Amino acid sequence: MEATINSTAMKHYYIIDFDSTFTQVEALDELSLISLENHPARDLIYKEIERLTNAAMEGRISFRESLSGRVKLLEANKQHLEKLVHVLSKKVSASFLRNKDFFKEHSDEVLIVSGGFKEFITPIVTKYGIKEENIYANSFKFDENDNITGYDESNPLSEENGKVKLLKQLQLDGVIYGIGDGYSDFQLKESGLIEKFYAFTENIERKSVTERADHITPNFDEFLYVNHLPRAISYPKNRISCLIVGKVPELSIYLLKRDGFTVRYLNDIDQKELKDVGMMLVADDIKVPNDKLSQALKLKTIGYLGNSKEHIDRNICNQLGIVLFDNKKGKRNADEFIPKRMIDFINKGDTEKSVNFPNMKLPRMHQAHRLIHIHHNVPGIMAQINNIFAENQINIVAQFLMTKGNIGYVITDISKGYDPKLLKELKKIDTTIKLRILY
């Protein structure tokens, strides 16, 4: 659900790091892979650059010591930088990529503050609507042959505590939030210059940073969610608990983790309450007790790696609006197929290949909210749903309906912007089983 900070409140600023935050990687490490590709001692140099990067990010050596050491080892030039920009453009962090609209809408309040270099940061972040004048980073020095010879040592960001020194110079008038993965980002909080520091862990988690953060944000969706800011998805996937039951293949677990879900493990389902579980992937031949399943009011989907017929009560799944996927035909690639079906259901609302729900494959939606209404299949439901949309002056972009047995499944894509009472009214329809908001 979309929400915005009260416009009458004090202005808010968002200080965002670049390396391992806005992008998935450390840019100087990537530059070394390019510039030292044919160097006879490249492996040793790579390791030393990586060591210097981590030592500074974890606060074990000064930032200037790390920066000077890395730049000297690079042996890079402007052509290498052009290649680097091409590489980095494909390695923007997934949660920043899907929230591109946020940066366009808040271009005055978003600042990129980095110990990296403008030569590769500016071409990346300006494509997201971030203003060039809001990019603060170091600058390389070049010789007459375009080789990197050093950097501007007068820039405060090249110094230890550089982000603190820069922020003092900027004198921003408002509430400031910091988002980053490194020790230099935490120093902003330590200095008292920012309201809160969010440790960004989508790409790397540094214990020395996370244990001091005000909030750990596994992705940018989480940051936007806790601060009630406009976002691409209504509910961060890291907040959806996926329970792995029994001996599930590593590939299945990897696919769920890669998509951002929080994974937990369980050998004996009889010892676990399912009240707070959002997804469940179950190994073949494990039976889910009816009393446990009946408690799973937040459970959205179950993936079963065998034939679930004798192991999961489909009537209970229907009563609770739980979409069930299984491998009743004994497919060899079930370890990949089943988790992907679960992921597509959570991300888009797809129920294709479900064994208990109407099979529906949906198009991706942009610039809209997608509402999923699961209900008992009785006459007149569509009229009730659309009357509510009409009374709330909601513009319907697209709508899909399918039924199977006693289950009705309605997908409605609506234009952005609606009163939260709309959701309450949809839930109040007598035959409603479950209502979900995807975007």
SULCOR-V928129 format. One line per field, one symbol per residue. phi: phi as a letter, one per 20 degrees, with the letter a starting at -180 (. if undefined). Layout:
# SULCOR-V928129
phi: ???
This chain:
# SULCOR-V928129
phi: .ebcfgfefffdccedfdfmcfdfcefffffffefdgdffdgfffgfffffffffffemecfffffffffffefldcfffffffgffffecfggffffdgfgfffcffdececbefcggdfgfefffdnffffeddbfcfdcefdmefdrbffefgfedfmffffffffflferedddcaddffffgffgfnecfbddfedfdbddgfeffdffbedfafgfgfffdldgbfcfbgffeeedeedneeggfgfgffffeofedccbecffecedfdeebbddfgmeeeffffffeefefebcddebeegeccffffgffdmeeddbdfemffegfdfffffffffffcnfdgmfecdgecddffdclbddddddbffcfnfgfffffffffeleeeebbccbcbleddcddcecffnbegfgffffffggefdbccdec
